[in-house]
Amino acid sequence: MDKKKIYDLVLICSLVIIVLVLSFYISNNEKQEMNVEYNIDVLIKQKEVNYLYGVATAYCPQLGGINSDQNPEITSIGAKAKEGVIAVNPKVIPYNSEIMIISNNTVIRGKALDTGGAMRKNYKQVDILMENPKEAINWGRKNVHIIWW
C-alpha cells in the first residue's frame, strides 16, 4: 500500500470514530434537552401572558383626584396606595395581575390593584401610581406596550 492510501484509510477511520462518539454524545444530550423543553412548556402553561398596545397615564395620590372613599392612601380594592400600584379596567386586566409597561427605554413593573373611571371607559388605558408628584406630571400620557400575567 502506498502512503496516500494509508493516509486515506486512517482519515476515514478517524471520521467514523468521530461520528460514533458524536452520535453517542448527541443522543444523551437530546434526552436532557427533551426534559428542558418539557419543563419550559410546563412553566409557560402555568401562566397565561397577555399583551395590549395602549395608553399609560400617571397619578399621584398627593395631587388629589377622584377617590371613591375620599382616602388617597387606599386603592379601590383596599390595598395600600404606593409605588407599584397600577389602575386598570378589571374586566380586561384582572386585579392582582402582575403588569409590565414598556415605553421606549422605560420599563415599569407593578400590580393591578386599583381602577378608575378613565380605565373603565378606555380598556386600553392603565394609570400608574407614582409617589413623586413631579414624576407623575412629567410622565403625562404615553403610548405603551402593556403585558400582564
Secondary structure as GFF3:
##gff-version 3
##sequence-region A 1 149
A	DSSP	alpha_helix	3	46	.	.	.	ID=ss1
A	DSSP	beta_strand	50	59	.	.	.	ID=ss2
A	DSSP	three_ten_helix	61	63	.	.	.	ID=ss3
A	DSSP	beta_strand	85	87	.	.	.	ID=ss4
A	DSSP	beta_strand	98	103	.	.	.	ID=ss5
A	DSSP	beta_strand	106	114	.	.	.	ID=ss6
A	DSSP	alpha_helix	117	121	.	.	.	ID=ss7
A	DSSP	beta_strand	125	129	.	.	.	ID=ss8
A	DSSP	alpha_helix	133	139	.	.	.	ID=ss9
A	DSSP	beta_strand	141	148	.	.	.	ID=ss10
###
